[in-house]
Amino acid sequence: MAIRAKVETLRWIKCHPVIFSMILLSISIFAFGTIYSLRETGVNAIDGWWWAVVTLFTVGYGDSYPKTDEIRAVATLVMIFGFLGLTVLGATIINSLVQFSLHHEADAEGLDDDFDRAIVTLQAVQHKYRTDEGGNKVLEDAVEDLLDKWHAEESDDVLLKALEHLEWAAKYEDSCDA
């Protein structure tokens, strides 16, 4: 049961990276900032949150800093959670930009001469799912069918259709709604 919960948690994180980042950043700022304000003398909640933001972004103005080992440990957690949250958020943004670029690149003219690379990619996906015991049968079958059709006709139209079907099958496999 514990393994299933971990798998479901990781799947949720994969499907909702921005929300996950916001949770990490919120914990870093509000929870740890509040702990800082409660444990340090003369610090209110707003000052604690300010300290957490300054620590999270490693600015370190020096206007407020942990004076006890306990709060230094909290500062370390702020930095770790902040680093993880910002890394996931940055990776998500970069991935979206790359996907956007690839999507529009596929629409560009002059890419018809790069079909050999697409065939190699299709064959690699097919091989991966043949050798992977946990592979998705829908994706494997879609790739095999499309490669057979392309080899029979060797038509660019068939390959374009194959790539569309492969994209659909890959989305089906990676579906976050399942």
N, C-alpha and C positions, 0 to 999 in steps of 0.2 A: 504494500500500500504506500509506503514512504517513497519508493522509487517512482511509482506512478505520479505522486504529487510533485516530485521534483521535475519529472518530464513535462507535466502539464504547466508547471511554473515557467520552465525554460521556453516552452512553446508560446505561452502568453507573452513573455518578454520579447521573443522573436517577432510576434505579430503586432506588438504595441511598443516599439522602442521609444517613441517620443513620450508616451505616458510614463514608461519606466524611468526615463531620464528625469522627467519632472518630479517623480516621486523621490528619486535619489537626491535631487537638488533641494527639494522641499525639506526632506529629513535633515539634510546638511545644514540648511539655514535655520529653519524654525525649531526643530527638536533639539539640535545640538546648541544652537544659540540660546535657547531657553535654559538648557542645562548649565551653560556657561554663566548666564545671568543669575541663576539660583545658587551656584556654588562659589562665585566670586563676590567679594564684598564691594558694595557701592556700585553695582552694575544692574541696570534695569533691563527689561526684556528687549526694548528697542536697541539698546547698546549691545546686548548679547547677539541680536540678529545682525547688527552692523559688523560685529567682530566675526561672525560666521561668514558673511559675504566677503569681507576682506581676507579672511583665511582661505576660503574656498577658491578665490581667484588669485591666491598667493601674492597679493599686493603687499600686505604686511606694513601698514603705515607706522606701526609702533605705538599708536595712541592707546591701544588696549591689547593686552597679551596675557596668556595664562600664567598664573603665578604658582600653581600647584601641579604636581605630577598627574593627578587625576584629570585635571582640565587639559593638560598637555596631551593626554591620551585621547580626550574628546577632540582636540584640535587635529590630531592625526586622523581620526575617523572623518572629520569634516573634509580634510584634504583627500582622503581615499574615496569617499562617496562623491565628492565634487568632481574628482578626476574621472571616475567611472561614468557619472551622469553626463558630463560634458563630452567625454569620448563617444559614448553611445549616441548622443544627440548629433555630434559632428559627423560620425560615420553614417547616420541616417540621412543627413542632409546631402553628404557627398554621394551616397548611393542613389538618392533621388535624382541628383543632377546627372549622374552617369547614365541611369536608366532613361532619363529624358533625352539625353544626347544620343544614345544608341537607338532609341525609338525613332528619332527624327533623322538619324543617319541612314536608317533603313529605307526611308522615304526618298532619299536623295537620288538623283540620277547618276549614272556612271558606276554604280556598284554591281552591275550585272556580271562583271568579269571576276567576281570574287566567290563564285559558287563552289569551287573546289574546297575552299576553307569551310564553307557551310556543310558540305558533305562530310568532311573529316570530323566536324563537330557533331553532326548527327550520328556518325559511326561511333564516336567516343562515348556519347550518351548511351547508345545502344549497348555497347560493350560493358559500360559501368553497370547497367541494370541487369545484364545477363550474369555478371559475376557476383553481384551483390545479392545475397540471399534475401535481404529485406527490401529489395528493389520494388518499385511500383510497376505492376503488370500492365496497367493502362498506358503508362509512358513507354515502356518497352515495346508493347504491341504497336503503338502509334508510330514510333520511330521505325520499326521494322517494316511496317506497311508502306510508309512514305518512301523509305529507301528503295524498296522493291519497285514502286511506281516510277521513281526517278530513273532507276537503272533501266527499266523497260522503255521509257520514252526519252530520257535525257533531255527533257524540256525545262527551260527556265521557269515556265509557268507552274509546272509540277513542283519544282523545288521551292518556289515561293509559297505555294499552297502547303508544302511539307513543313516549311518553317512556321507558317501560321498555326498548323496543327500541333507542332512541337511546342510552340509557345503556349497554346491552350492546355496541352497535357502537362506541361511543367507548372502552369498556374494551378491546375487541378491538384497536382501532387503537393505543392507548397501551400495550399489553401489554408488560411488561418481560421476559416469559419468551420472547419471540420471538427 
